[in-house]
């Protein structure tokens, strides 16, 4: 993948998945951690694992460097006990990760370990696509936006997902068609935002190729609040979920950016000077800027 995709990966996913340093159950009852990292091989959602599924799940969980409450490395037995404790509470899955925070759980990961695991999984997904799926053999030459959107789909669905029409479009670099076929369900919560982001990035990929722009630079469009939110995230500011809503958190992030760049702190995502400064900072950071 292009280096800019790797560099932007955590900023892209953090608002969608959150950063959780303990084990929890996701909305489908699978044990997860980190930035939406599933460590559960149970085939059916909201169900107890078979002995074989539990064994495979524990192997995944033990790939991570868990620490106990005192900061010492957790034993394999402690990791297994924690996984079992979390998995046993399928009734709490709908409540979100906060239902499993300490003292319910006692093991945790460092930020460095979360990042290490995220990038290891990212590399595994790319390898799966390029080595085992013929539609993605030219992935390395794709525009960065198309790479980002496809890996985003993999993060949510796994790299073996089957969307025949989508696969047909990407195999011939029809990014507009891919944008029309990248949607997955349930289209609610952060999945709705991910769907919108993936579609936007495939459309940006179409623009990049149509205009002959550099394929190894992510293109961002600053023509609306949605795009400005993405730009702020790329530059390390927190506008909240990238939902296109010009709410208090987005305005606060704009003010923070304006303050750091000597601009009037008016919080407006339409302020010409602010958009120009955003564009300049993004260009310096390796992005292609559109809509300004």
C-alpha positions as CSV (number, residue, x, y, z in Angstrom):
1,X,0.0,0.0,0.0
2,X,1.1,3.6,-0.4
3,X,2.8,5.0,2.6
4,X,0.3,7.8,3.0
5,X,-2.5,5.1,3.5
6,X,-0.5,3.5,6.3
7,X,0.3,6.9,7.9
8,X,-3.4,7.9,7.8
9,X,-4.9,4.5,8.9
10,X,-5.2,5.1,12.6
11,X,-6.6,8.7,12.2
12,X,-9.1,7.3,9.7
13,X,-10.3,4.4,12.0
14,X,-10.0,5.8,15.5
15,X,-13.2,7.9,15.3
16,X,-15.1,4.8,13.9
17,X,-13.9,2.1,16.3
18,X,-12.4,4.0,19.3
19,X,-9.3,2.9,21.0
20,X,-9.9,0.3,23.7
21,X,-7.1,-1.2,25.7
22,X,-9.1,-4.1,27.3
23,X,-11.2,-7.0,26.0
24,X,-14.9,-6.3,25.3
25,X,-17.7,-7.7,23.2
26,X,-18.6,-5.9,20.0
27,X,-22.2,-5.5,18.8
28,X,-22.2,-9.0,17.4
29,X,-20.9,-10.6,20.6
30,X,-17.4,-11.2,19.4
31,X,-14.4,-10.5,21.8
32,X,-12.5,-7.5,20.5
33,X,-9.9,-5.0,21.6
34,X,-7.7,-2.2,20.3
35,X,-9.1,-0.3,17.3
36,X,-11.9,-2.7,16.4
37,X,-9.6,-5.8,16.4
38,X,-11.6,-9.0,16.6
39,X,-9.9,-11.7,18.7
40,X,-12.7,-14.2,18.4
41,X,-13.1,-17.1,16.0
42,X,-16.6,-18.0,17.0
43,X,-18.5,-18.6,13.7
44,X,-21.9,-17.4,14.7
45,X,-22.7,-14.0,16.3
46,X,-24.1,-13.8,19.8
47,X,-23.2,-17.4,20.6
48,X,-20.8,-19.4,22.8
49,X,-17.8,-20.9,21.0
50,X,-17.2,-24.6,20.4
51,X,-14.0,-26.0,22.0
52,X,-12.2,-25.6,18.7
53,X,-13.4,-22.0,18.2
54,X,-12.3,-21.2,21.7
55,X,-8.9,-22.6,21.2
56,X,-8.4,-20.6,17.9
57,X,-9.7,-17.5,19.6
58,X,-7.3,-17.8,22.5
59,X,-4.4,-18.2,20.0
60,X,-5.4,-14.8,18.6
61,X,-5.7,-13.2,22.0
62,X,-2.3,-14.5,23.0
63,X,-0.7,-12.8,20.0
64,X,-1.1,-9.6,22.0
65,X,1.2,-8.5,24.8
66,X,-1.3,-8.2,27.7
67,X,-0.3,-6.6,30.9
68,X,-1.9,-7.2,34.3
69,X,-3.0,-4.4,36.7
70,X,0.5,-4.0,38.0
71,X,2.0,-3.7,34.6
72,X,3.6,-7.1,34.4
73,X,3.2,-9.4,31.4
74,X,0.0,-11.5,31.7
75,X,0.4,-15.3,31.6
76,X,-1.4,-17.4,29.0
77,X,-3.7,-18.6,31.8
78,X,-4.7,-15.1,32.7
79,X,-5.4,-14.2,29.1
80,X,-7.6,-17.2,28.7
81,X,-9.5,-16.5,31.9
82,X,-10.1,-12.9,30.8
83,X,-11.3,-13.9,27.4
84,X,-13.7,-16.5,28.9
85,X,-15.0,-13.9,31.4
86,X,-15.8,-11.4,28.6
87,X,-17.3,-14.0,26.2
88,X,-19.6,-15.3,28.9
89,X,-21.4,-12.0,29.1
90,X,-23.1,-12.0,25.8
91,X,-26.0,-10.2,27.5
92,X,-23.7,-7.1,27.8
93,X,-22.7,-6.9,24.1
94,X,-25.4,-4.3,23.2
95,X,-24.1,-2.0,25.9
96,X,-20.8,-1.3,24.2
97,X,-17.2,-1.6,25.3
98,X,-17.7,0.5,28.5
99,X,-19.6,-2.4,30.1
100,X,-16.4,-4.3,30.1
101,X,-14.0,-1.7,31.5
102,X,-12.1,-2.3,34.7
103,X,-12.8,-3.7,37.2
104,X,-14.8,-6.1,35.0
105,X,-11.6,-6.7,33.1
106,X,-8.1,-6.6,34.6
107,X,-5.7,-6.9,31.6
108,X,-4.8,-4.0,29.3
109,X,-2.6,-3.1,26.3
110,X,-0.3,-0.2,25.9
111,X,-0.9,2.3,23.0
112,X,2.2,1.0,21.4
113,X,1.0,-2.5,21.5
114,X,-2.4,-1.5,20.0
115,X,-0.7,0.3,17.2
116,X,1.6,-2.7,16.6
117,X,-1.3,-5.1,16.4
118,X,-3.3,-2.7,14.1
119,X,-0.5,-2.5,11.6
120,X,0.2,-6.2,11.7
121,X,-3.5,-6.9,10.9
122,X,-3.4,-4.2,8.2
123,X,-0.5,-5.9,6.5
124,X,-2.2,-9.3,6.8
125,X,-5.3,-8.0,5.0
126,X,-3.2,-6.4,2.2
127,X,-1.3,-9.7,1.7
128,X,-4.6,-11.7,1.6
129,X,-6.0,-9.4,-1.1
130,X,-3.0,-9.3,-3.3
131,X,-1.9,-12.9,-3.0
132,X,-5.2,-14.8,-2.8
133,X,-7.8,-12.7,-4.7
134,X,-7.3,-12.1,-8.5
135,X,-9.5,-8.9,-8.6
136,X,-6.9,-7.2,-6.3
137,X,-3.7,-8.2,-8.0
138,X,-3.0,-4.6,-9.2
139,X,-3.7,-3.2,-5.7
140,X,-0.2,-1.7,-5.4
141,X,-0.8,0.6,-8.3
142,X,-4.3,1.8,-7.3
143,X,-4.9,5.4,-6.2
144,X,-4.3,5.8,-2.4
145,X,-8.0,6.6,-1.9
146,X,-9.1,3.3,-3.5
147,X,-6.6,1.4,-1.3
148,X,-7.9,3.2,1.8
149,X,-11.5,2.5,1.0
150,X,-10.9,-1.2,0.2
151,X,-8.9,-1.8,3.3
152,X,-11.7,0.0,5.3
153,X,-14.2,-2.5,3.9
154,X,-11.8,-5.3,4.9
155,X,-11.4,-3.9,8.4
156,X,-15.2,-4.2,8.9
157,X,-15.9,-7.4,6.9
158,X,-12.6,-9.3,6.7
159,X,-10.5,-9.5,3.5
160,X,-12.5,-12.5,2.2
161,X,-15.7,-10.6,1.8
162,X,-17.7,-11.4,-1.4
163,X,-19.3,-8.5,-3.3
164,X,-19.3,-9.7,-6.9
165,X,-20.3,-6.4,-8.6
166,X,-17.8,-4.5,-6.4
167,X,-15.1,-6.9,-7.3
168,X,-15.8,-6.6,-11.0
169,X,-15.6,-2.8,-10.8
170,X,-12.2,-2.7,-9.0
171,X,-10.7,-5.3,-11.3
172,X,-11.0,-2.8,-14.1
173,X,-10.4,0.3,-12.0
174,X,-14.0,1.6,-12.3
175,X,-13.9,3.5,-9.0
176,X,-17.3,5.1,-9.6
177,X,-18.9,1.7,-9.9
178,X,-17.0,0.6,-6.8
179,X,-18.4,3.6,-4.9
180,X,-21.9,2.4,-5.9
181,X,-21.3,-1.2,-4.7
182,X,-19.2,-0.8,-1.5
183,X,-22.1,-0.3,0.9
184,X,-22.7,-3.0,3.6
185,X,-25.1,-3.5,6.4
186,X,-26.3,-2.8,9.0
187,X,-26.2,0.8,7.8
188,X,-26.3,2.4,11.2
189,X,-24.0,4.0,13.8
190,X,-20.4,4.0,12.8
191,X,-21.0,1.6,9.9
192,X,-23.1,4.3,8.3
193,X,-20.2,6.7,8.6
194,X,-17.7,4.1,7.3
195,X,-20.0,3.4,4.3
196,X,-20.1,7.2,3.5
197,X,-16.3,7.5,3.9
198,X,-15.6,4.5,1.6
199,X,-17.9,5.8,-1.1
200,X,-16.3,9.2,-0.9
201,X,-12.8,7.8,-1.2
202,X,-13.7,5.7,-4.2
203,X,-15.2,8.8,-5.9
204,X,-12.0,10.7,-5.0
205,X,-10.0,7.8,-6.6
206,X,-12.0,8.3,-9.8
207,X,-11.1,12.0,-9.8
208,X,-7.4,11.3,-9.1
209,X,-7.1,9.0,-12.1
210,X,-9.3,11.2,-14.4
211,X,-7.2,14.2,-13.6
212,X,-3.8,12.4,-13.6
213,X,-3.1,13.3,-10.0
214,X,-0.4,11.4,-8.1
215,X,-1.7,8.0,-7.1
216,X,0.5,7.8,-4.0
217,X,-1.1,10.9,-2.3
218,X,-4.5,10.7,-0.6
219,X,-6.9,13.3,-2.0
220,X,-9.2,15.1,0.4
221,X,-12.1,17.4,-0.6
222,X,-12.6,20.5,1.5
223,X,-15.8,21.6,-0.2
224,X,-18.1,20.7,2.7
225,X,-18.1,20.0,6.5
226,X,-17.6,16.3,5.9
227,X,-14.4,16.9,4.1
228,X,-13.2,19.5,6.6
229,X,-13.7,17.0,9.4
230,X,-11.5,14.5,7.5
231,X,-8.8,17.1,7.0
232,X,-8.8,17.9,10.7
233,X,-8.5,14.3,11.6
234,X,-5.6,13.9,9.2
235,X,-3.8,16.8,10.9
236,X,-4.4,15.5,14.4
237,X,-7.4,17.5,15.5
238,X,-10.6,15.9,16.9
239,X,-13.8,17.0,15.3
240,X,-15.7,14.0,16.7
241,X,-17.3,11.5,14.3
242,X,-16.9,12.4,10.6
243,X,-20.6,12.8,10.1
244,X,-20.8,16.0,8.1
245,X,-22.5,17.8,11.0
246,X,-21.1,21.2,12.0
247,X,-21.6,20.7,15.7
248,X,-19.8,21.9,18.8
249,X,-16.9,19.4,18.6
250,X,-16.2,20.2,14.9
251,X,-16.3,23.9,15.7
252,X,-14.0,23.3,18.6
253,X,-11.5,21.5,16.4
254,X,-11.7,24.2,13.8
255,X,-11.0,26.8,16.6
256,X,-8.0,24.7,17.8
257,X,-6.6,24.6,14.3
258,X,-7.2,28.3,13.8
259,X,-5.5,29.1,17.1
260,X,-2.4,27.0,16.2
261,X,-2.1,28.8,12.8
262,X,-2.6,32.4,13.8
263,X,-6.1,32.7,12.4
264,X,-9.3,34.2,13.7
265,X,-10.8,31.6,16.1
266,X,-14.3,31.9,14.6
267,X,-14.9,28.1,14.4
268,X,-16.2,28.4,10.9
269,X,-15.5,25.4,8.5
270,X,-16.3,27.8,5.6
271,X,-13.8,30.5,6.5
272,X,-11.6,31.1,3.4
273,X,-8.5,31.7,5.3
274,X,-9.0,28.6,7.4
275,X,-9.6,26.5,4.3
276,X,-6.5,27.9,2.7
277,X,-4.4,27.1,5.8
278,X,-5.9,23.6,5.9
279,X,-5.0,23.0,2.3
280,X,-1.5,24.2,2.8
281,X,-0.9,22.0,5.9
282,X,-2.4,19.0,4.1
283,X,-0.2,19.5,1.0
284,X,2.8,19.7,3.3
285,X,1.8,16.4,4.8
286,X,1.5,14.5,1.5
287,X,-2.2,14.9,0.6
288,X,-3.8,16.2,-2.6
289,X,-6.3,18.9,-1.8
290,X,-9.5,19.4,-3.8
291,X,-12.5,21.8,-3.4
292,X,-10.6,24.9,-2.3
